[in-house]
């Protein structure tokens, strides 16, 4: 299954809004929520950037690991977010 990682922190309204929209998207994926306040390295990397969305690349892809996705606009609709995700997750369609 396709995997997305959302870096977030408590009290972040942008994070909550993006998570809510991701849960309403009709593209199948597994969403992992990572609270940056639980690890110093995540906090240092993302404290001024959350929400941050990554796609987890498959081992069969040339670039293995986490691949950062462009940050969607907070005003993006669920449909716009769905179109963006379809574009970036299309490489995983063979699963």
N, C-alpha and C positions, 0 to 999 in steps of 0.2 A: 504494500500500500504506500501511497505517496505520503511524505512526512514534511510537516512545516514546524518550525520552532519560532515562538514568539517570545522575545525578551521584553519584560515588563517590570513595573514596580507598583507597590500598593499606592493608591490614591491618584494614580495617573489616569485622567479622564480620557486622554487620547488612546491609551492602552486598552481601557475598558471598552471604548467605542469600537476599536478595531477588532478586539476579541469577539464582541457581540456580532459584528458583521461577518466575521469568519465562521461563526457558528451557524449563520443563516445561509451561507453560500452552498450551492447545490453541486459542488465539485467534491468528489470523495478524497479525503486526506485525513491523516492522523495529526492532530494539533497538540504539540507539547508546549506548555506554558513554563517559562523559566523566569523566576523572580530574581532580578539582579541584586537584590539586597541580601541574598543568601550566600553569595560568593564574592569575594573581593575582586577577583579578576573580571567577572561580569560587570560589577559595579564600576570599576575603573574604565572599562571599555565603553559602556553604554549609559552612564549616568545622565548625560545631557542629550541622548539620542532616542530614548525609548518613545514609542514602541519600535522595535527592530524585528524584522521578519526575515527568516532564513528558510531555504529549501535544503533538505538533506539529500545529497546526491547519492546515487546508487554506486556500488562497487564497480559496476560495468561501465560507468561513465568516465570520461577522460579526467575529470576533476572530482576526486572523491572528497567527501566532507561537506561542511556547511557552505552554502552559496547564498550570499546576501541578496535579497530581492529589493527592488526600488520601494521606497516608502510611499504607500498610497496616501492620497490626500484625505484629511479628516472629513472632507465633504463628499468623498466618493460614495456612491450608492452601493448597495449589495451587488447589484448587477454589474457595475463597473469593476468592483473588486473581483467578482467571479470571472469576468473576461480577462483581467490581468493574470489571475491564477491559472486559468486555462492555458494561457500563453506560456507561462513559466513552468507549469507542471506537465506540459504535453510530452516532454521527453520520457516521462514515466508511464505513458499510456499502455505500454506492453505488459504491465503487471495485471 
